[in-house]
């Protein structure tokens, strides 16, 4: 009888944390997000299937949830794969994207065009080009590089002629 009680004693808080992480990892893999677990009581059925139900088991699971310090989504479900800081950063990005009419632009049909330029002039030239109406709509993206500016354009010839007229 003593063997039975030593094998079935309550798990440590660390063990509970590991089990909870595994449960939530499976949940995210199967459903894409946690859609079932909001608080410690949601995990108790699993733990009670392995260990005798008791107040101390409940408290241990509650301590494990508290120690994991997982943020919750807007519906109150635990988010296992992000910290509170990451969640705050993502919400800030969502807010900025919503205010600035952001979207994804596919650059597969663009061609690169490199403008050689001394590093000291890159910021200023890029600012002038981005503000210049002559260049409006002639490129999809521009990036500073070690020896100049790299442009991605859907009409390479037009942008090339424009630069050559200024060189």
C-alpha positions as CSV (number, residue, x, y, z in Angstrom):
1,X,0.0,0.0,0.0
2,X,2.9,2.4,0.7
3,X,4.2,1.9,-2.8
4,X,0.8,3.0,-4.2
5,X,0.8,6.3,-2.3
6,X,4.4,7.2,-3.2
7,X,3.8,6.5,-6.9
8,X,0.5,8.5,-6.9
9,X,1.5,11.5,-4.8
10,X,0.9,15.0,-6.2
11,X,3.2,16.2,-8.9
12,X,5.6,19.1,-8.2
13,X,4.8,22.6,-9.5
14,X,7.5,22.2,-12.1
15,X,6.0,18.9,-13.3
16,X,2.6,20.5,-13.5
17,X,4.1,23.4,-15.5
18,X,5.7,21.0,-18.0
19,X,2.5,19.0,-18.3
20,X,0.5,22.2,-18.8
21,X,2.9,23.4,-21.5
22,X,2.6,20.0,-23.3
23,X,-1.2,20.1,-23.2
24,X,-1.2,23.6,-24.6
25,X,1.4,22.8,-27.3
26,X,-0.8,19.9,-28.5
27,X,-3.8,22.2,-28.4
28,X,-2.0,24.9,-30.5
29,X,-0.8,22.2,-33.0
30,X,-4.2,20.7,-33.4
31,X,-6.3,23.9,-33.5
32,X,-3.9,26.7,-34.3
33,X,-4.6,28.3,-31.0
34,X,-5.8,27.5,-27.5
35,X,-9.5,27.2,-27.5
36,X,-10.2,25.3,-24.3
37,X,-8.0,26.4,-21.4
38,X,-8.6,29.6,-19.6
39,X,-7.6,28.8,-16.0
40,X,-6.3,26.1,-13.7
41,X,-9.6,24.4,-13.3
42,X,-9.7,23.6,-17.0
43,X,-6.6,21.4,-16.5
44,X,-7.9,19.6,-13.4
45,X,-9.7,16.8,-15.3
46,X,-6.4,15.8,-16.8
47,X,-4.5,15.9,-13.6
48,X,-7.2,14.1,-11.6
49,X,-7.1,11.3,-14.2
50,X,-3.5,10.7,-13.1
51,X,-3.5,11.7,-9.4
52,X,-6.1,11.5,-6.6
53,X,-8.4,14.5,-6.6
54,X,-7.5,16.8,-3.6
55,X,-7.3,20.4,-2.6
56,X,-3.5,20.1,-2.6
57,X,-3.6,18.9,-6.3
58,X,-5.8,21.9,-7.2
59,X,-3.5,24.3,-5.4
60,X,-0.5,22.8,-7.1
61,X,-2.0,23.2,-10.6
62,X,-3.1,26.8,-9.7
63,X,0.5,27.6,-8.6
64,X,1.8,26.1,-11.8
65,X,-0.5,28.3,-13.9
66,X,0.5,31.4,-11.9
67,X,4.2,30.6,-12.2
68,X,3.9,30.2,-16.0
69,X,2.6,33.8,-16.2
70,X,1.0,33.3,-19.6
71,X,-0.9,36.2,-21.1
72,X,-4.5,35.7,-22.2
73,X,-6.2,36.6,-25.5
74,X,-9.3,38.8,-25.8
75,X,-11.6,35.8,-25.0
76,X,-9.6,34.9,-21.9
77,X,-7.8,31.8,-23.2
78,X,-4.2,31.3,-22.2
79,X,-1.6,32.0,-24.8
80,X,1.2,29.5,-24.4
81,X,3.7,30.5,-27.0
82,X,4.0,34.2,-26.3
83,X,5.0,36.5,-23.4
84,X,3.0,39.5,-22.3
85,X,5.6,41.7,-23.9
86,X,5.3,39.9,-27.3
87,X,1.5,40.3,-27.1
88,X,1.8,44.0,-26.4
89,X,4.2,44.5,-29.3
90,X,1.8,42.6,-31.6
91,X,-1.1,44.7,-30.5
92,X,0.9,47.9,-31.2
93,X,1.8,46.7,-34.6
94,X,-1.9,45.8,-35.4
95,X,-2.8,49.3,-34.3
96,X,-0.2,51.0,-36.5
97,X,-1.1,48.8,-39.5
98,X,-4.8,49.7,-39.1
99,X,-4.1,53.4,-39.0
100,X,-1.7,53.4,-41.9
101,X,-3.6,51.4,-44.5
102,X,-0.9,48.7,-44.5
103,X,-0.9,45.7,-46.8
104,X,1.4,43.1,-48.3
105,X,2.7,43.9,-51.7
106,X,4.1,41.1,-53.8
107,X,7.4,42.0,-55.4
108,X,7.7,38.9,-57.6
109,X,7.1,40.9,-60.7
110,X,9.7,43.6,-59.7
111,X,13.2,43.9,-61.0
112,X,16.1,45.2,-58.9
113,X,17.9,48.4,-59.9
114,X,21.0,49.5,-57.9
115,X,22.1,53.1,-57.7
116,X,25.7,53.5,-56.6
117,X,26.0,56.1,-53.9
118,X,28.4,57.0,-51.1
119,X,27.1,55.8,-47.7
120,X,27.2,59.4,-46.3
121,X,24.6,60.5,-48.9
122,X,22.2,57.6,-48.8
123,X,19.8,58.8,-46.2
124,X,19.4,62.3,-47.7
125,X,19.1,61.0,-51.3
126,X,16.5,58.4,-50.3
127,X,14.5,61.1,-48.5
128,X,14.7,63.4,-51.6
129,X,13.6,60.5,-53.9
130,X,10.7,59.5,-51.7
131,X,9.4,63.1,-51.5
132,X,10.0,63.9,-55.2
133,X,6.9,63.8,-57.4
134,X,9.0,62.8,-60.4
135,X,9.7,59.4,-58.8
136,X,6.2,58.9,-57.5
137,X,5.0,55.4,-58.5
138,X,8.3,54.5,-60.2
139,X,9.5,52.0,-57.6
140,X,7.8,49.6,-55.1
141,X,10.6,49.4,-52.6
142,X,14.0,51.1,-51.8
143,X,16.7,49.9,-49.4
144,X,20.0,51.3,-48.3
145,X,23.0,49.1,-49.0
146,X,26.6,49.3,-48.2
147,X,27.5,51.1,-51.5
148,X,24.3,52.6,-52.6
149,X,20.5,52.3,-52.8
150,X,18.7,49.2,-54.1
151,X,15.3,49.8,-55.7
152,X,12.7,47.2,-56.8
153,X,10.6,48.4,-59.7
154,X,7.9,47.1,-62.0
155,X,9.2,49.4,-64.8
156,X,13.0,49.1,-64.6
157,X,13.6,51.0,-67.9
158,X,11.6,54.0,-66.8
159,X,13.4,54.3,-63.4
160,X,16.8,53.7,-65.1
161,X,16.1,56.5,-67.6
162,X,15.0,58.8,-64.8
163,X,18.3,58.2,-62.8
164,X,20.4,58.5,-66.0
165,X,18.8,61.9,-66.7
166,X,20.0,63.1,-63.3
167,X,23.5,61.6,-63.3
